[in-house]
Structure formats: structure tokens, C-alpha cells
């Protein structure tokens, strides 16, 4: 096997990620705001043990440009 195959097998095929948490999505002037808390666990399925646990706070805003929706002409 190549190094890439070994890397993919070890990182992707053997591991599983579990996400839990809550997110609050709010509409704000010009975009969207997302806030919350996520809990993530990376588990090695071959060894049946947790490799990494993380608590991730989320607080972000996304600005959306002007959206133009063309309407058909009414006759």
C-alpha cells in the first residue's frame, strides 16, 4: 500500500466523529448570525477508544449581498 492509502485508512476508515450540541440561527440586518456550543468526539473504531474530545463555541455572522429575484411580466 502507498502512504496515501495508509493515511486515508487510518484517518477516515477507522475513525468516526460524533457531534452534539445546539445552534441558534438568527436573521440580522444584511445576513445571518449563528451562535451555540458543539461537543465533538473522535473515536478509533479498531481500538474502540476515544482519541479526541473537544468543546467548540460557535459565534459567527455571515453577510449576504443583495438578492434580485426576477419576476415574470404579468399581462
C-alpha positions in Angstrom: 0.0 0.0 0.0 1.1 3.6 -0.5 1.5 6.2 2.2 -1.7 7.9 1.0 -3.7 4.7 1.2 -2.4 4.1 4.8 -3.2 7.7 5.8 -6.8 7.5 4.4 -7.4 4.2 6.1 -6.1 5.5 9.5 -7.9 8.8 9.4 -11.1 8.1 7.5 -12.0 4.4 7.5 -11.1 3.6 11.1 -12.4 6.7 12.8 -15.9 8.1 13.5 -16.8 11.6 14.5 -19.8 12.2 16.8 -21.2 15.8 17.1 -23.7 17.0 19.7 -24.8 20.5 20.6 -27.1 23.3 19.8 -27.0 26.2 17.3 -29.2 29.3 17.3 -29.7 30.8 13.9 -30.9 34.4 13.8 -31.7 36.7 10.9 -29.9 40.1 11.3 -29.8 43.1 9.1 -27.9 42.1 5.9 -27.3 38.4 6.9 -27.4 35.6 9.4 -25.9 35.1 12.8 -25.1 31.6 14.2 -24.3 31.1 17.9 -24.1 28.0 20.1 -21.9 25.2 21.5 -20.8 22.0 19.8 -19.3 18.9 21.5 -17.2 16.6 19.3 -15.7 13.2 19.9 -13.3 11.4 17.5 -13.4 7.6 18.1 -11.0 5.0 16.8 -13.3 2.1 15.9 -10.5 -0.5 15.6 -9.2 0.1 19.1 -12.7 1.0 20.4 -11.4 4.1 22.2 -11.9 7.9 22.1 -9.0 9.7 20.6 -10.1 13.3 20.9 -12.8 15.2 22.7 -13.5 18.9 22.1 -15.9 21.6 23.2 -16.3 24.2 20.4 -18.0 27.5 20.9 -19.7 28.9 17.8 -20.3 32.7 17.3 -20.3 33.9 13.7 -22.0 36.3 11.3 -22.5 35.9 7.6 -23.3 38.9 5.4 -25.4 38.3 2.3 -25.3 40.6 -0.7 -28.3 42.0 -2.4 -30.5 39.3 -3.9 -32.5 40.1 -7.0 -35.3 37.8 -8.0 -36.7 38.4 -11.5 -40.4 38.2 -11.7 -42.3 37.3 -14.9 -44.1 40.1 -16.6 -47.9 40.0 -15.9 -50.2 40.7 -18.8 
